[in-house]
Amino acid sequence: MKNKLILLGAGKIGDAILNLLSHSGDYTLTVADRDPQRLAHVRQMNFPDVTTVSVDIGNAKAVTELIHGHDLAISACPYFLTPVIAGAAKKAGAHYFDLTEDVESTRIVKQLAEDAATAFVPQCGLAPGFISIVANDLASRFDTLRDVNMRVGALPTFPSNALKYNLTWSTDGLINEYCNPCEAIVDGALREVSPLEEVEHFSLDGIDYEAFNTSGGLGTLCETLAGKVQNLNYKTVRYPGHRDIIKMLVRDLQLGLLERRPILKEVLESSIPMTRQDVVLVFASVCGQREGRLEQETYARKIYSQPVNGQLMSAIQITTAAGLCTMVDLVMQGRLPKRGLIRQEQASLQDFLDNRFGRVYAA
């Protein structure tokens, strides 16, 4: 018997989630959005076992009624709708999954999960998401931990503008990463550090990159590794020079755009083209004691845009959607608990990579 699933949000990542889950043959899907053009696009794609419905996702009562009768609810909406959808999923008795990197929204989901009869699985996807599973797996191989470093970037394969960047996912999420405070563990203590700071440079496969603090990528790993690691941090990867331009826009102008985020969003979306020709870089490094010696172990992957079930998808679509769909599978298969808050790092890396959706990271 197929599980009944509702997806709220039919944007770029929602489109990829529909592609993967509908072709799996194990889910009957309803996709909800208030944008008629997005819903028309879904219908044109002819995904199997998918129906569409128009709804104002900001209306908590309407969303609760819509989720009722579904086994699972997935939010692929902007972060500010997370509390509405998560609350509605709890009232409707559905398992809940989202992609948010927003720290405040996730705190609300955690509170809702405390006495929930179903699973609440926030921060699925790439970062937060898969990167936490990788880092936790590496950390588990050491006797004691000194440093856990996590680096992730979604980059154009062919950078051609001053920012050396193209839009590949949610602009609201990108702005949050660049503007919100970042969690880290420094010298054994949980701290907030500033975004766009602590720039570092490295090379991989002969290509130069920079990395700097951004918000949200750690997920719940600070809580999981608290008291066990001296230093834990997450940084976003870009091509060299990107951070200086963003910092100028956000902070250094007299009328900096840090407090004018709608204007920053308009500037980015009107100036920077989207692309499906991208590459996702996943890099995690752990240093600690093992059998009396100080050792380091590293995980590095590059995933490129590619066709999936006959549809060309960007690398960030593939990796984000695959991360969420894998967690859905693992919960429904009983490999993760079906009640309360589920952290990304509770998933075994091997279970993840063995999954039909998670295999994209193993290729």
Secondary structure, 3 states (H helix, E strand, C coil): CCEEEEEECCCHHHHHHHHHHHHHCCEEEEEEECCHHHHHHHHHHCCCCEEEEECCCCCHHHHHHHHCCCCEEEECCCHHHHHHHHHHHHHHCCEEEECCCCHHHHHHHHHHHCCCCCEEECCCCHHHHHHHHHHHHHHCCCCEEEEEEEEEEEEECCCCCCCCCCECCCHHHHHHHHHCCEEEEECCEEEEECCCCCCEEEEECCEEEEEEECCCCCCCHHHHHCCCCCEEEEEEEECCCHHHHHHHHHHHCCCCHHHCHHHHHHHHHHHCCECCCEEEEEEEEEEEEECCEEEEEEEEEEEECEEECCEEECHHHHHHHHHHHHHHHHHHCCCCCCCEECCHHHCCHHHHHHCCCHHHHCC
